[in-house]
Amino acid sequence: MSDRVLNDSDILFEIFDVNGTGYLNLESLQQVNAELGEMLSDEDLTDILREAGPDGICKEEFHRRILVDSESR
């Protein structure tokens, strides 16, 4: 992962981690989603988190997902 992508994903993670827990959970994704104009349904958000496990998405998983997305473009 390039330094720029890593830095950008760190910034994004901090924005999405509204509770400061180090994990993105349904509550934090719902809050950011609402601030962005509710682009995704709760069902969509739950589907995103389903793979992550009971705690949500940790920073490392978030980085991995950003990397996969940036490489697919």
C-alpha positions in Angstrom: 0.0 0.0 0.0 1.4 3.4 -0.9 2.2 5.8 1.8 -0.5 8.2 0.5 -3.2 5.5 0.4 -2.2 4.4 3.9 -2.3 8.0 5.2 -5.6 8.7 3.5 -7.1 5.5 4.9 -5.9 6.4 8.4 -7.7 9.8 8.1 -10.9 8.1 6.8 -10.8 5.5 9.6 -10.5 8.3 12.2 -13.5 10.0 10.6 -15.6 6.8 10.6 -14.5 5.8 14.1 -16.8 8.3 15.7 -16.7 6.6 19.1 -12.9 6.3 19.2 -13.1 2.5 19.9 -10.6 1.5 17.2 -13.4 -0.4 15.4 -16.1 0.5 13.0 -19.4 -0.9 14.1 -23.0 -0.4 13.0 -23.5 2.6 15.2 -20.5 4.5 13.9 -21.3 3.6 10.2 -24.9 4.7 10.7 -23.8 8.1 12.1 -21.4 8.8 9.3 -24.0 7.5 6.8 -26.6 9.9 8.2 -24.1 12.8 8.0 -23.5 11.9 4.3 -27.2 11.9 3.5 -28.1 8.2 4.2 -26.6 6.7 1.1 -26.8 3.1 2.4 -29.6 1.3 4.2 -29.1 -0.3 7.6 -29.3 -3.6 5.8 -26.4 -2.6 3.5 -24.3 -1.5 6.5 -25.1 -4.7 8.3 -24.0 -6.7 5.3 -20.7 -4.8 5.2 -20.1 -5.6 8.9 -21.2 -9.2 8.7 -17.8 -10.4 7.4 -15.9 -8.4 10.0 -17.0 -10.2 13.2 -18.7 -9.2 16.4 -16.4 -6.2 17.2 -16.7 -4.6 13.8 -14.0 -3.5 11.3 -10.6 -2.9 12.9 -8.1 -0.4 11.4 -6.1 -3.2 9.7 -9.2 -4.7 8.0 -10.2 -1.2 6.9 -6.7 -0.7 5.4 -7.0 -4.0 3.6 -10.4 -3.1 2.2 -9.1 0.3 1.0 -6.1 -1.4 -0.7 -8.3 -4.0 -2.5 -10.6 -1.2 -3.7 -7.7 1.0 -4.8 -6.1 -1.9 -6.7 -9.3 -2.8 -8.5 -9.5 0.7 -10.1 
